[in-house]
Amino acid sequence: MEDTGKLKIIPLGGLEQIGMNITVFEYGQTIIVVDCGLSFPEDDMLGIDLVIPDITYLENNIDRVKGFIITHGHEDHIGALPYILKDINVPVYGTRLTIALIENKLREHGLMEDTERNVVHFSDVIDFGDIQVEFIRTNHSIADAAALAIHTEAGTIVHTGDFKVDFTPVYGDPIDLLRFAELGKKGVLALMCDSTNAERPGYTNSERTVGKTFDTIFSENQKSRIIIATFASNVDRVQQIINSAYEYGRKVVVEGRSMVNVIHTAAELGIIKIPENTLIDIDELSNYPGEKTVIVTTGSQGETMAALNRIAKNIHKRITLMPGDVVIFSSNPIPGNEKAVSKVINELSVKGADVIFQDAHVSGHACEEEIKLIYALTKPKYAIPVHGEYRHLKAQAKIAEAMGMVKENIIILSSGQVLELSKDGSKIAGEVQTGAVFVDGLGVGDVGNVVLRDRQRLAEDGIIMVVVAIEKETKQVLAGPDIVTRGFVYIKESDELLEEAKEIMEEELMRCLDEGIGDWGKLKNFLRDTLSAFIWRRMKRSPMILAVIQEVD
């Protein structure tokens, strides 16, 4: 391996926000990409389905990109892959469940034959030339999660991925703290540590504690049907629900497309164990009394089209909510989703359900003491907090400082910044293009900020169209101006306003034609500006205004 001196770390997403995790590591002639996630649209991103990272930097350096290294199978780490692999077609590396979940996505997008997938085992080291990547076992809210040791001649970077320290995981072995300690003894140049729970003191509870909570809930509600909403990818959570259901003689229905896909994949890999005759199809639900069934569903974040939301609204085709049903939210709202979750809880409660939304969840992310443990074991020269909003990154910076790190060696990056690390020091060496690419239906990147602004204006103030037909040769008005509105005012109650607007348009149109204005672009602008000024005077609103001129031969 050639010592080229400087290792570049370039986050293209995942900072200043929860989600869209993707980081570039560059050394010599080698570029690897850790994770490739999406984020979900914010409230003002009207009509947008998904948000994926801008990968212009990778496209400009595609000859040196050697692969995507994926830490685990959550959407904010794998969700953008099907969109980005179409432009950056390089091998993908991940553990068993991670690759299986990625393959589900590739099948949907018709990319299975075009994409090289590589299943990696813990402790494997993948050689990419100037960079070697080692996979280290960790614990998270999905099985087969990995941390990475990224080895270069400039030094070793430890990237924790999303993690917590769980000594009694539901599936698999505890986090490999010994390997973290070994790396610390050899020398770690920088630690890139999950910051999501850095503000929380203490330790994150083991996933197994949720199993005890489920047992208690099942014991106390033996005469009620139970509906449990959780993340589709939380296989360990579903395993514990199945364990409790089996113990109390209940059949289990899994509902929600993403939930069904993940559980099917995990069962095929042996990561989830389902006792015989416990899982039934949703069509068989009516064959059993409610108190003998459990429905495990998506929608714990209040998603509009998820199964739980449809159940709450009584528009689900096969499941009707009954008074006395016990509904358990086995998750905490992701920041920004609190309002949507509260709305679903209220709808369920109004229809007579008993809703439980406390004590039925534990986080998959490390709290303060676990983060301290990783710092104590790895003893990094530099701390680079990752995964979280700025306040989370700042909280971890304080933890690093409490662990004795020098302030100058604690680096909070912004997406797009280029951090250069070497044995001699560190510096921010410029920025690269980053941003959000919007996915709207089948369109990727064809909706930009201008379109979003238009959608926001349409949503807030509606649209007014002025339509005029003019003879091409004589410039005489053949029809109009007619005014059409949508989402602006209720026409039946606003005849007077619209008639006045029409008269003003007629006057402006005549004035322009009398002055010999034959440029239809200019004419549209005059009509638009005049109508906009009138509407603002009368209504103090700014609807979108379109002027349409039909030229007739």
VEXDREN-920890 format. One line per field, with one value per residue (C-alpha): residue in one letter; x, y, z. Coordinates in Angstrom, 1 decimal. Layout:
! residues N
aa = [A	...]
xx = [X	...]
yy = [Y	...]
zz = [Z	...]
***
This chain:
! residues 553
aa = [M	E	D	T	G	K	L	K	I	I	P	L	G	G	L	E	Q	I	G	M	N	I	T	V	F	E	Y	G	Q	T	I	I	V	V	D	C	G	L	S	F	P	E	D	D	M	L	G	I	D	L	V	I	P	D	I	T	Y	L	E	N	N	I	D	R	V	K	G	F	I	I	T	H	G	H	E	D	H	I	G	A	L	P	Y	I	L	K	D	I	N	V	P	V	Y	G	T	R	L	T	I	A	L	I	E	N	K	L	R	E	H	G	L	M	E	D	T	E	R	N	V	V	H	F	S	D	V	I	D	F	G	D	I	Q	V	E	F	I	R	T	N	H	S	I	A	D	A	A	A	L	A	I	H	T	E	A	G	T	I	V	H	T	G	D	F	K	V	D	F	T	P	V	Y	G	D	P	I	D	L	L	R	F	A	E	L	G	K	K	G	V	L	A	L	M	C	D	S	T	N	A	E	R	P	G	Y	T	N	S	E	R	T	V	G	K	T	F	D	T	I	F	S	E	N	Q	K	S	R	I	I	I	A	T	F	A	S	N	V	D	R	V	Q	Q	I	I	N	S	A	Y	E	Y	G	R	K	V	V	V	E	G	R	S	M	V	N	V	I	H	T	A	A	E	L	G	I	I	K	I	P	E	N	T	L	I	D	I	D	E	L	S	N	Y	P	G	E	K	T	V	I	V	T	T	G	S	Q	G	E	T	M	A	A	L	N	R	I	A	K	N	I	H	K	R	I	T	L	M	P	G	D	V	V	I	F	S	S	N	P	I	P	G	N	E	K	A	V	S	K	V	I	N	E	L	S	V	K	G	A	D	V	I	F	Q	D	A	H	V	S	G	H	A	C	E	E	E	I	K	L	I	Y	A	L	T	K	P	K	Y	A	I	P	V	H	G	E	Y	R	H	L	K	A	Q	A	K	I	A	E	A	M	G	M	V	K	E	N	I	I	I	L	S	S	G	Q	V	L	E	L	S	K	D	G	S	K	I	A	G	E	V	Q	T	G	A	V	F	V	D	G	L	G	V	G	D	V	G	N	V	V	L	R	D	R	Q	R	L	A	E	D	G	I	I	M	V	V	V	A	I	E	K	E	T	K	Q	V	L	A	G	P	D	I	V	T	R	G	F	V	Y	I	K	E	S	D	E	L	L	E	E	A	K	E	I	M	E	E	E	L	M	R	C	L	D	E	G	I	G	D	W	G	K	L	K	N	F	L	R	D	T	L	S	A	F	I	W	R	R	M	K	R	S	P	M	I	L	A	V	I	Q	E	V	D]
xx = [0.0	1.4	1.6	0.2	0.0	-3.5	-6.8	-9.9	-13.2	-16.2	-19.7	-22.3	-25.2	-26.1	-25.0	-27.4	-30.2	-31.4	-31.1	-29.5	-26.2	-23.4	-19.7	-16.8	-13.3	-10.5	-6.9	-4.4	-6.3	-9.0	-12.5	-14.9	-18.4	-19.8	-23.6	-26.1	-29.2	-32.3	-34.4	-38.1	-39.6	-40.4	-43.8	-43.0	-41.8	-45.2	-45.6	-42.1	-41.8	-38.1	-35.0	-31.6	-28.1	-26.5	-23.6	-22.1	-18.7	-18.8	-19.9	-16.9	-14.5	-16.2	-13.0	-11.7	-14.9	-14.3	-17.5	-20.3	-19.7	-23.0	-23.1	-26.6	-30.0	-32.0	-33.5	-31.4	-28.3	-29.5	-32.6	-30.8	-28.8	-31.3	-31.3	-27.6	-26.4	-27.9	-25.2	-22.4	-22.4	-19.8	-19.9	-21.8	-20.5	-22.5	-23.3	-25.9	-29.2	-28.0	-27.3	-30.5	-32.5	-30.6	-31.4	-35.1	-34.8	-32.7	-35.3	-38.0	-35.8	-34.6	-31.0	-30.2	-28.3	-26.3	-25.2	-22.3	-23.2	-20.7	-21.7	-19.1	-18.6	-17.5	-13.7	-13.4	-11.0	-11.8	-8.8	-9.7	-6.1	-5.1	-7.8	-8.7	-12.1	-12.6	-16.1	-16.7	-19.8	-22.0	-25.6	-28.4	-32.2	-31.6	-29.5	-26.1	-25.1	-21.4	-18.9	-15.9	-12.2	-10.9	-7.2	-4.9	-1.2	-2.3	-3.9	-7.0	-10.5	-13.1	-16.7	-19.2	-22.2	-25.5	-24.8	-25.4	-23.8	-26.2	-24.8	-28.0	-29.1	-32.1	-30.2	-26.4	-23.5	-22.8	-20.7	-17.1	-15.6	-12.3	-11.7	-12.3	-9.7	-7.2	-7.6	-7.1	-3.8	-2.5	-3.6	-6.8	-6.4	-10.0	-13.3	-16.5	-19.2	-23.0	-24.4	-28.1	-28.5	-25.5	-27.8	-29.1	-27.2	-26.6	-27.0	-29.5	-31.5	-31.1	-33.6	-34.6	-36.2	-39.0	-39.8	-40.6	-42.9	-44.7	-45.2	-46.8	-49.0	-50.1	-50.8	-52.9	-55.0	-55.9	-59.5	-58.5	-57.1	-53.6	-52.2	-48.5	-46.9	-43.1	-40.4	-40.5	-36.7	-36.7	-36.5	-35.6	-38.7	-40.9	-39.2	-40.1	-43.7	-43.9	-42.4	-45.0	-47.8	-46.8	-46.6	-50.1	-51.6	-52.1	-51.8	-49.7	-50.5	-47.8	-49.3	-47.6	-45.6	-42.2	-42.9	-43.8	-40.7	-38.3	-39.7	-39.8	-36.2	-35.1	-36.9	-35.2	-31.8	-32.7	-32.4	-36.0	-37.5	-41.2	-42.9	-44.9	-48.6	-48.0	-47.9	-51.1	-52.1	-54.2	-57.1	-57.3	-57.8	-61.6	-61.2	-59.9	-61.5	-59.8	-58.3	-56.4	-54.7	-51.9	-51.4	-47.9	-48.0	-46.1	-47.1	-45.5	-44.4	-47.9	-47.1	-50.2	-50.3	-49.0	-51.3	-51.9	-53.1	-55.5	-56.8	-57.3	-59.2	-61.3	-60.2	-58.2	-59.6	-59.2	-58.8	-61.5	-60.7	-62.9	-63.6	-61.4	-58.6	-55.2	-52.8	-49.1	-46.7	-43.4	-41.2	-40.5	-41.4	-38.5	-37.9	-40.5	-43.0	-44.5	-47.6	-48.4	-48.0	-50.2	-52.9	-53.0	-53.1	-56.1	-58.0	-57.4	-58.6	-61.7	-62.7	-62.4	-58.9	-56.7	-53.5	-50.1	-47.2	-44.8	-42.3	-42.8	-39.6	-35.9	-33.5	-31.0	-28.5	-25.8	-26.3	-23.6	-21.9	-21.7	-20.2	-17.7	-16.8	-16.0	-13.8	-12.0	-11.3	-10.3	-8.3	-8.6	-6.4	-9.4	-13.1	-15.5	-19.2	-21.6	-25.2	-27.5	-28.6	-26.1	-27.2	-26.5	-23.0	-22.4	-23.4	-21.0	-18.2	-18.8	-18.5	-15.2	-13.9	-15.0	-12.9	-9.8	-9.7	-8.2	-10.8	-8.8	-9.0	-12.8	-14.1	-17.8	-18.2	-20.9	-22.1	-19.9	-16.8	-13.5	-11.6	-7.9	-6.2	-2.6	0.1	1.0	-2.4	-5.9	-7.5	-10.7	-9.6	-12.6	-16.1	-17.8	-21.3	-23.9	-27.6	-31.0	-32.3	-36.0	-37.8	-41.3	-43.0	-40.7	-38.9	-35.5	-34.1	-36.6	-38.3	-36.1	-36.5	-38.3	-41.0	-41.3	-41.8	-44.5	-46.2	-46.1	-47.6	-50.3	-51.0	-51.1	-52.9	-54.1	-53.9	-55.6	-55.5	-56.3	-57.2	-57.4	-57.8	-56.3	-56.4	-52.8	-53.0	-55.4	-54.5	-58.2	-59.5	-61.7	-62.5	-61.9	-60.3	-61.7	-60.6	-60.3	-59.4	-58.4	-57.8	-58.1	-61.7	-65.1	-66.5	-70.2	-69.5	-66.9	-68.7	-68.3	-64.5	-64.0	-66.1	-64.1	-60.9	-62.2	-63.0	-59.5	-58.0	-60.1	-58.9	-55.2	-55.5	-57.0	-54.3	-51.5	-53.0	-53.7	-50.0	-49.1	-47.5	-47.3	-44.8	-47.0	-44.4	-44.6	-48.3	-48.5	-46.3	-48.5	-51.6	-50.0	-48.6	-51.8	-54.0	-51.4	-51.6	-55.4	-55.6	-53.1	-55.1	-58.4	-57.4	-53.9	-53.0	-50.4	-51.8	-49.9	-51.1	-50.8	-51.6	-52.5	-52.7	-54.2	-53.1	-55.7	-54.9]
yy = [0.0	3.4	6.0	9.1	10.9	12.3	10.5	12.4	12.0	13.6	13.2	13.6	13.4	12.2	15.3	18.1	15.5	12.1	9.9	10.0	8.6	8.4	9.1	9.0	7.8	8.6	7.6	7.5	6.3	4.5	5.8	3.8	4.8	3.9	3.6	5.0	6.0	8.1	10.4	11.0	14.2	17.1	18.6	21.4	18.9	18.6	15.5	14.2	10.5	10.2	12.3	10.9	12.4	14.3	12.1	14.6	14.1	10.3	10.8	13.1	10.5	7.3	5.7	5.6	4.4	0.8	-0.1	0.7	-0.6	-0.9	-1.1	-2.4	-2.7	0.3	2.6	5.6	3.5	1.4	3.2	5.2	2.4	1.4	4.9	5.6	2.2	3.2	5.8	4.4	0.7	-0.7	-3.7	-3.6	-5.2	-6.0	-8.7	-11.5	-9.8	-6.4	-7.8	-9.8	-6.6	-4.8	-7.6	-7.1	-3.5	-4.5	-6.9	-4.2	-1.9	-4.7	-4.3	-7.8	-8.9	-5.6	-5.3	-7.3	-8.2	-9.5	-11.1	-10.3	-12.0	-10.3	-10.0	-10.2	-7.6	-6.4	-5.1	-2.1	-1.3	1.8	1.1	-2.0	-2.3	-4.6	-5.6	-5.6	-7.1	-4.6	-4.5	-2.4	-2.6	-4.8	-7.9	-8.2	-4.6	-3.8	-1.2	-0.7	-0.3	1.5	0.9	3.2	4.0	7.4	5.5	3.6	5.1	3.4	4.0	2.6	2.7	2.8	0.8	0.1	-2.2	-5.1	-8.0	-10.0	-9.5	-11.4	-12.8	-13.2	-12.3	-9.1	-6.3	-7.2	-4.9	-6.9	-5.9	-2.2	-2.5	-4.2	-1.4	1.1	-0.5	-0.4	3.2	4.7	7.9	8.9	7.7	8.4	7.5	7.4	10.5	9.8	9.3	11.3	13.6	10.8	9.8	6.3	3.1	1.9	-1.0	-4.4	-5.4	-8.4	-6.0	-5.3	-9.1	-8.9	-5.9	-7.8	-10.8	-8.4	-6.8	-10.1	-11.4	-8.4	-8.4	-12.0	-11.1	-8.5	-8.6	-7.1	-4.9	-4.0	-1.3	-1.3	-0.7	-3.3	-3.9	-4.5	-8.3	-8.8	-7.0	-9.1	-12.2	-11.3	-10.5	-14.0	-15.5	-13.9	-14.7	-18.4	-18.5	-17.1	-19.3	-16.5	-16.6	-13.9	-11.9	-9.8	-6.8	-4.1	-4.9	-3.8	-5.8	-8.9	-8.7	-8.2	-11.0	-13.4	-12.6	-12.9	-16.2	-17.6	-16.7	-18.3	-14.9	-15.1	-18.4	-18.8	-21.8	-24.0	-22.9	-19.6	-17.3	-17.2	-15.3	-12.2	-13.9	-16.5	-13.8	-14.2	-17.9	-17.0	-15.1	-11.7	-12.6	-15.4	-13.2	-10.6	-8.3	-7.0	-4.0	-1.1	2.5	3.2	6.6	7.7	7.2	8.2	5.0	2.5	-0.3	1.1	4.5	2.7	0.6	3.8	5.4	2.2	2.0	-1.2	-3.8	-6.8	-5.4	-3.5	-1.9	-3.0	-1.3	-2.9	-3.7	-3.1	-1.2	-1.0	1.5	-0.3	2.6	6.2	8.9	10.0	13.7	15.5	12.7	13.4	15.2	12.4	9.7	11.7	12.0	8.2	7.6	10.0	8.3	4.9	6.1	7.7	4.4	2.7	1.1	1.0	2.5	1.8	3.9	3.9	1.2	-1.0	0.2	0.5	2.4	0.9	3.6	4.1	6.5	8.6	5.8	3.4	6.2	6.8	3.1	3.1	6.2	4.5	1.4	3.0	6.0	8.0	10.9	12.7	12.5	13.0	12.8	11.4	10.4	13.1	16.7	19.4	19.2	15.4	16.0	18.7	16.5	13.8	16.5	17.2	13.5	13.3	16.3	14.7	11.7	13.8	14.7	18.0	20.4	21.1	17.3	17.1	17.9	18.6	18.4	19.6	17.7	18.4	19.5	17.7	16.7	15.8	13.7	12.7	11.8	15.5	16.9	17.7	20.4	21.3	21.3	22.8	21.6	19.4	19.6	18.1	18.4	16.7	15.0	14.5	11.3	12.0	8.9	7.6	10.9	11.2	14.7	16.3	18.2	21.0	23.8	26.0	23.3	22.8	26.6	26.5	23.6	25.5	28.5	26.4	24.8	28.1	30.4	28.4	29.4	31.9	31.5	34.3	32.9	35.0	34.1	36.6	36.6	36.4	38.9	41.6	41.3	41.4	39.6	36.7	35.4	36.3	37.3	34.4	33.8	30.3	29.6	26.5	26.6	30.3	31.3	29.5	30.7	30.8	33.2	35.4	36.4	40.1	39.7	37.7	40.0	42.9	41.0	40.3	43.9	44.9	42.3	43.6	47.1	46.1	43.9	46.7	49.1	46.8	46.1	49.8	50.5	47.9	45.4	42.3	40.3	37.7	37.2	40.9	40.9	37.9	39.7	42.9	40.8	38.8	41.9	43.8	40.9	40.2	43.8	43.8	40.5	41.7	45.0	43.2	39.9	40.2	36.9	36.0	33.1	31.7	33.5	32.1	34.0	31.9	33.5	31.4	32.6	31.9	31.9]
zz = [0.0	-1.0	1.7	0.0	3.3	3.4	4.0	3.0	4.7	3.0	4.4	1.6	4.0	7.5	9.3	10.5	10.1	11.1	7.9	4.5	5.8	3.2	3.7	1.3	2.3	-0.1	0.1	-2.8	-5.9	-3.9	-2.9	-0.8	0.2	3.6	3.6	1.1	2.8	2.2	4.3	4.3	3.1	5.5	5.8	3.3	0.6	-1.0	-3.2	-2.6	-1.8	-0.8	-0.5	-1.6	-1.5	-4.3	-5.6	-8.1	-6.4	-6.9	-10.5	-11.1	-9.6	-10.7	-11.9	-8.4	-6.6	-5.6	-3.6	-1.2	2.3	4.2	8.0	8.4	6.7	7.8	5.2	6.3	5.4	2.3	0.9	-1.8	-3.2	-6.0	-7.3	-7.0	-8.3	-11.7	-12.0	-9.7	-10.6	-8.2	-5.9	-2.6	0.6	3.8	6.2	5.5	6.5	5.1	1.7	1.7	2.4	-0.3	-2.7	-2.0	-3.2	-6.3	-7.4	-7.3	-9.4	-11.8	-10.8	-9.5	-12.6	-12.9	-9.3	-7.7	-4.1	-1.5	1.8	4.4	7.8	11.0	11.2	7.4	5.9	2.4	0.3	-1.9	-2.8	-0.8	1.7	3.7	5.5	8.5	9.7	13.5	15.2	17.0	18.3	17.0	16.5	13.5	13.3	11.6	12.3	11.8	12.8	10.5	10.9	7.8	7.5	5.5	5.7	7.2	10.1	11.1	11.2	13.4	12.2	14.7	12.4	14.4	17.5	21.2	23.7	24.3	26.4	26.0	22.3	21.1	18.1	17.7	20.0	21.9	20.5	19.9	22.5	22.5	18.9	19.7	22.5	20.2	17.7	20.5	21.5	17.9	17.6	16.1	14.1	14.4	15.8	13.9	16.5	16.4	18.1	18.0	21.8	22.9	24.9	27.0	30.2	31.3	29.2	26.6	27.9	26.3	23.6	25.9	28.4	25.8	25.8	29.5	28.8	26.1	28.5	31.0	28.5	27.0	30.6	31.5	28.2	27.7	26.6	24.0	20.5	20.4	17.6	17.8	15.5	15.2	12.6	9.8	10.1	13.9	13.5	17.2	18.3	16.1	17.4	21.0	19.9	18.4	21.5	23.8	21.3	21.3	25.1	25.4	22.6	20.1	16.3	14.7	11.5	9.9	8.0	5.9	2.7	4.2	7.4	5.4	3.2	6.1	8.2	5.3	4.5	8.1	8.5	5.4	6.9	10.3	12.0	13.3	14.6	14.2	15.9	13.6	13.1	14.9	11.8	9.8	6.7	7.1	5.2	8.1	10.7	10.8	11.6	15.1	18.0	18.5	21.9	20.2	17.7	17.5	14.5	13.9	11.6	10.1	10.9	14.2	12.9	11.8	8.1	6.0	3.9	6.5	7.7	11.2	9.9	7.5	10.5	12.6	9.8	9.2	5.5	5.8	3.6	6.0	9.5	11.3	14.6	17.4	20.8	23.4	21.0	22.6	20.3	21.3	19.8	20.1	18.9	19.8	17.3	15.1	15.5	13.4	13.4	16.8	15.4	12.9	15.7	18.1	15.4	14.9	18.7	19.0	16.1	17.7	21.1	19.7	18.2	21.5	21.4	24.5	23.3	25.0	23.8	26.8	28.0	25.0	23.2	23.7	21.5	19.2	19.8	22.5	25.3	27.0	29.0	26.1	23.9	26.7	26.7	23.0	23.4	26.4	24.3	21.0	22.4	19.2	18.2	16.6	17.3	14.4	15.7	13.1	12.7	14.0	14.1	15.2	18.8	18.9	17.3	19.9	22.7	21.6	21.3	25.0	25.8	23.9	25.8	29.1	28.1	28.0	24.3	23.2	21.9	18.7	17.9	18.1	14.6	13.9	10.1	7.9	4.9	1.9	3.9	3.0	6.1	5.4	8.1	8.2	10.7	10.8	11.5	10.2	8.2	6.3	2.7	0.9	0.1	-2.5	-4.0	-1.7	-1.3	-1.5	-4.6	-4.6	-5.7	-6.9	-8.2	-11.0	-11.3	-9.7	-9.5	-11.8	-8.9	-7.6	-5.1	-7.7	-8.2	-4.4	-4.0	-6.7	-4.9	-1.6	-3.2	-4.7	-1.4	0.5	-1.9	-4.9	-8.6	-10.9	-14.7	-17.2	-20.6	-23.8	-27.4	-29.9	-33.7	-35.0	-37.9	-36.6	-32.9	-32.1	-29.0	-30.0	-26.5	-23.0	-20.8	-18.8	-15.2	-13.8	-10.2	-8.2	-4.5	-4.3	-3.5	-3.6	-6.9	-6.0	-3.1	-4.9	-8.2	-7.4	-6.9	-10.0	-12.1	-11.0	-11.7	-15.2	-15.9	-14.8	-17.1	-20.0	-19.4	-19.1	-22.2	-24.3	-23.1	-24.1	-27.5	-28.2	-27.4	-30.0	-27.7	-29.9	-27.8	-26.1	-23.3	-22.4	-22.6	-20.2	-17.7	-17.8	-17.2	-14.4	-12.6	-12.8	-11.5	-8.8	-7.5	-7.6	-5.6	-3.0	-2.5	-2.1	-0.4	0.9	-0.8	-3.4	-5.5	-8.4	-11.5	-15.0	-18.2	-21.2	-24.7	-27.4	-30.9	-33.5	-37.3]
***
